[in-house]
Amino acid sequence: MRANIGRFVVCAAIASSLTGVAGQTAKPSDALAVRMQVLEDREAIRALLVSYARTLDERDWAGFEQLWAKDAEFIGGANNTAKGPTAIRDLLQGLLKSTARRCQGETFTS
């Protein structure tokens, strides 16, 4: 279960980070600007992944909800689906409560 949530968080974080970057490209002649944009994009993805892990570890549900795009959709196994930040938060909160005893002491950032 923990591995499934971890994989989901990674995929969701990358997808939501890239949605705002997809149409932004520099002129081919401006190689430095392109390289800088790549570095900034990587850092934004890294920071978002850290935020997902931190909010889940701390059970900061309000912070976790704010990390999602308004049109985000979670599609998980066993018919675990949710649309929108609030529904995704509620689903993950419920999933983590149901596995709390098995995963006690485990975190996403360690």
Backbone hydrogen bonds, N-H to C=O, Kabsch-Sander energy under -0.5 kcal/mol:
donor,donor_aa,acceptor,acceptor_aa,energy
5,I,1,M,-2.4
6,G,2,R,-2.5
7,R,3,A,-2.6
8,F,4,N,-2.4
9,V,5,I,-2.8
10,V,6,G,-2.1
11,C,7,R,-2.5
12,A,8,F,-3.1
13,A,9,V,-2.6
14,I,10,V,-2.2
15,A,11,C,-2.5
16,S,12,A,-2.8
17,S,13,A,-1.9
18,L,14,I,-2.2
19,T,15,A,-1.2
20,G,16,S,-0.5
21,V,18,L,-0.9
22,A,18,L,-1.7
24,Q,21,V,-2.0
25,T,23,G,-0.8
30,D,27,K,-2.0
31,A,29,S,-1.1
34,V,30,D,-1.9
35,R,31,A,-2.6
36,M,32,L,-2.5
37,Q,33,A,-2.3
38,V,34,V,-2.1
39,L,35,R,-2.0
40,E,36,M,-2.5
41,D,37,Q,-2.7
42,R,38,V,-2.5
43,E,39,L,-2.2
44,A,40,E,-2.2
45,I,41,D,-2.2
46,R,42,R,-2.6
47,A,43,E,-2.8
48,L,44,A,-2.0
49,L,45,I,-2.4
50,V,46,R,-2.2
51,S,47,A,-2.2
52,Y,48,L,-2.6
53,A,49,L,-2.4
54,R,50,V,-2.9
55,T,51,S,-2.7
56,L,52,Y,-2.1
57,D,53,A,-2.9
58,E,54,R,-2.6
59,R,56,L,-0.8
60,D,55,T,-2.5
61,W,59,R,-1.5
64,F,60,D,-2.7
65,E,61,W,-2.3
66,Q,62,A,-1.4
67,L,63,G,-0.6
67,L,64,F,-1.2
68,W,65,E,-1.3
72,A,69,A,-1.9
74,F,82,A,-3.2
75,I,73,E,-0.5
76,G,74,F,-0.5
76,G,80,N,-2.7
80,N,77,G,-1.4
81,T,79,N,-1.3
82,A,74,F,-2.2
84,G,72,A,-3.3
88,I,84,G,-2.4
89,R,85,P,-2.5
90,D,86,T,-2.5
91,L,87,A,-2.3
92,L,88,I,-2.8
93,Q,89,R,-2.7
94,G,90,D,-2.2
95,L,91,L,-2.6
96,L,92,L,-2.6
97,K,93,Q,-1.8
98,S,94,G,-2.0
99,T,95,L,-0.9
100,A,97,K,-1.0
103,C,99,T,-2.0
104,Q,101,R,-0.6
106,E,103,C,-2.7
